Amino acid sequence: PPFSVFSHALNYSRQPPYIRFAITGDVTCFATGTPVSFGNQQTNQLEKQATIENGNFIIKGKMVEPGFKVLLFGDQPPFVPVFLFLDNSNVTITGAKDAIDKMMVKGSPSNALFTEYSSALKKYDEMIAAGKSLDSGDIKTVEKISAELVHENTNSYVSALAIIRMYQLTQNGKEADALFKLLPSKIREGELGRVANQQIQESKI
């Protein structure tokens, strides 16, 4: 999905913590000076945020609204991304260079919900990646998982992402539209909400 990335350095100490995020990393086997960046999904450029010093790094900033981020270590491909759904929370990341895909992310309620949802859909994402089609039973399961998340978390921006992913996997614009209408205006009008609505409108053509 065309998620844009918004991040820049801010003076965390002068602002109330509830409008700032701080990502604290404790990672092993990385050389001191290794850059840590956000990947811009639109430009494919690295947006450097910090460098690792003796296994530690910290990134501070502000999210206008909770959203999708891709965290990358180093400055040369191949990259193993760490996917985050970041909000203005204090987040910790722990892990090792040889197991980047298994790094533990804690502290963000949005990311916890995103991780839960991603894990529930992993089987179906892998099927699509392998060139397999979902059968009617798979489609109903994806719709059920997504609908439950939205119904139980209407005030979470992850719900907008769930609608996007459900539509991508099932092409069920009618169900996506019904779920989208459950979201409050601030989420419908947010970045992910606009992407979801665009998909829904295109499905009606």
N, C-alpha and C positions, 0 to 999 in steps of 0.2 A: 504493500500500500504506500502511496506517496506521502509518508509522514515527514514533515519538516522537522528540523532540529533547532531548538532555541536554547542557547546557553552562552553566558559570558561571566567574567569574573566580577564578584561583588564583595563589598566589605561586610562579611558575615557578622563580625563582632558588634557592629553599630545598629543592626536590625534585629527585631524580635525573631526568635527562632521559628515561629509558626509561619513566616513568609519566606523562609530560606530552606535550602537543602544542604546537607553536607554528606559527602560520600567518603568514608574512611576505609582505606584498603590496607590489609595485612596479607601480603602475598609473598610466596617464596620462589627462589630460583631465578628471579629477574635481576639483571645487572642494574646497579645504581645508574640513574640517568635515563632508564627506559621511559619513553613517553607514554602517557595514558591519554587517550583521546575519545571524543564522541565522533561517530561516523555520521556525516550528513547524507541522508538517504536520497536527497535530490541532486546533490552535486558530486557524490562519491568522494568527497574530500574529507580529510581528517581535521578535526577541530581540537587541537591540543588543549588539555585542561590541567595537566600536572605531570610531574616526573616521579618515578619511584626512587626513593632514597632509603637504602638499607631495608628493603622489603616493605616500605610503607609509602602511602600517598594519601592526599586529601584533595577533594574537589568541592568547591563551595559555589553556590549560585542560587538562582531563583527560577521556579517554574511558574509561568503565567497560569497554566492549568496542568494537571497531571497528564503525562504523555509518554510516548514510546521513545526510548533512547537505545543506542547501540554503543557499548563501551568496547574499545579496542586497545590492545597492548602492543607497543612497538610501533615502528614507522615503515616497515616493509612487509608486503604480503608474503606468504598466505596468513590471513588473520583468522583467529578463532573468536567470534564475537560473544560478548556477554550481553544478553538482551535484558533490558530493564523497563519497567513501567514506573517512571519516577514521579514522586510528588514531593512537596516541601517537607521532607522528614530527614531525620538523622539515620543514614544508611551505612551499614558495614558490609564489606566484601572481603571474604577470606578464601584462600585457595593457593594453588601452585601453578607454575608455568606449564608443566606437562599435563595439566588437567584443567585447562581454562574453562572448558564446557561444563565442569562440575563445581565451579566456584559457588560458594554460599552467599546469598544476598539476604540480609535481614534488616528490619527496621521500617520498611515502607509498607503500609497497609495496601496500597494500590498494587505494588509489585507482588505481594503475597497472593492477592486475588488473581493477578495476571499469570503467575506461575501455576496456580491451581488449575486455571482454565487451559493454559497451554499444555499441561500434562494430560488433561482429560482428552484433548484433541490430538495428541502426538501420533497415535496410531493412524488417524485419518490423514494427517499431513504427510506421514511417511508413505501412505498408499498413493496419494496424489503425486508425490515426488518420484515414486517408482513407476509412474505412468499407468497406475490402476484406477479404475473408476469405482466410485462408491455405489453400492447397491441400495435399494430402497430402505433396507434395514439400517444401513450405515447412515443414510441421510436422516432418517427419523431420530437416530441416536444423537447425531450432531445438533439437530434442531432442539431436541429435548435438553441436552446439556447447556446449550446457549440460552434457551428460554428460561431455564431455571436460574442461571446466573443473573440475567437481566431482571427477572421478577424479584429476586432476593437482594439486588444491589442497584436499584434504579438511580441512586445518587452517586454512583461510581462511574468515572470516565472509562473504566475497563468495560462497562456494559456497551459503550459505543464500539469499542474494538471487538467485542463478542459478536455484535451484529454484523460488522464487516467480515469477520472470519466465517461466520455462519453462512453468509450470502456467497462468499467465495467458494465454499465447499459444497453448497447445496443449490445455489442459484434460485432459492426460494424468496423472491422479492416480496410476495404477499406477507409471509411470516416476518421478514425483516422490517417491513413497514409497520406491522402491528406492534412489534417490540419497540421500534423507534419512537412510536407515539407515547410510550410509557415513560420516556426519559424527560426530565425537566428541561426547560428551555436553555439553561446555561450549558448543558451537555450537548443538546441538539445543535446549538449554534457554535460549539467549540470546534477545534480542528478535526478531531476524529468524527464528531457528529456530522460535519459537513461532508466528509468522505463517505460516511454511511448513507447520508441522504442522497448524494450523487448516485451511488449505486442503486438505491431504491428507485429514483426517478428514471434512471436508464432502463431499469427492468420493466417499467411501465410502457416503454416505447414499443 
